[in-house]
């Protein structure tokens, strides 16, 4: 089930800073200057790539919107685009 799972750790410094281990950064797809999001659920924290998380939230929020507005085919979308 968790064939790609692994455990890594880091030390919390005096100001609360932590260096994210290289293997974890690679899994998240983040590099220097990128942003991460902390999702706290009870006493568990997930760290995710902020850009990926934002896109997932947008997709979730927009799910079904096209159908609700009557855009059910590519032709419907193209007609709307041409009107603008």
C-alpha positions in Angstrom: 0.0 0.0 0.0 2.8 2.5 0.9 5.4 1.2 -1.5 6.6 4.8 -2.1 6.4 5.8 1.5 9.4 6.8 3.4 10.3 8.5 6.7 12.6 11.5 7.1 13.2 14.0 9.8 14.6 17.4 10.5 15.6 19.5 13.5 13.5 22.5 14.6 15.8 25.5 15.1 15.5 28.2 17.7 13.2 30.4 15.5 11.0 27.5 14.5 12.8 27.0 11.1 13.1 23.6 9.6 15.1 22.5 6.5 12.9 20.3 4.4 14.9 17.2 3.5 15.9 17.0 -0.2 13.9 13.8 -0.8 10.8 15.4 0.6 11.4 18.6 -1.6 11.7 16.4 -4.6 8.4 14.6 -3.9 6.7 17.9 -3.3 8.2 19.4 -6.5 9.5 22.5 -4.6 12.7 24.4 -4.9 14.2 27.5 -3.3 11.7 30.4 -3.3 8.6 28.1 -3.8 5.8 28.2 -1.3 4.4 25.3 0.7 1.1 24.9 2.6 0.7 23.3 6.0 -2.7 21.5 6.4 -3.4 20.8 10.0 -5.9 18.0 10.8 -6.0 17.3 14.6 -2.5 16.5 15.6 -1.4 15.6 12.0 0.2 18.1 9.6 0.5 17.6 5.9 2.9 19.7 3.8 1.9 20.3 0.2 3.2 22.3 -2.7 1.1 25.6 -2.5 0.7 25.9 -6.3 -0.5 22.3 -6.6 -2.8 22.7 -3.6 -4.3 26.0 -4.9 -5.0 24.4 -8.3 -6.7 21.4 -6.6 -8.9 23.7 -4.5 -9.8 25.7 -7.6 -10.7 22.5 -9.5 -12.8 21.3 -6.5 -14.6 24.7 -6.2 -15.3 24.8 -10.0 -16.5 21.2 -10.3 -19.8 21.1 -12.1 -19.9 24.9 -12.8 -19.8 24.4 -16.6 -22.7 22.1 -16.5 -24.7 24.4 -14.2 -24.2 27.3 -16.7 -25.1 25.2 -19.7 -21.6 24.6 -21.1 -21.8 20.9 -21.8 -19.8 20.7 -25.0 -16.6 22.1 -26.6 -18.9 23.9 -29.1 -20.7 25.6 -26.2 -17.4 26.9 -24.9 -16.2 28.0 -28.3 -19.5 29.9 -28.8 -19.0 31.7 -25.5 -15.4 32.6 -26.3 -16.4 34.0 -29.7 -19.1 36.2 -28.0 -16.4 37.8 -25.8 
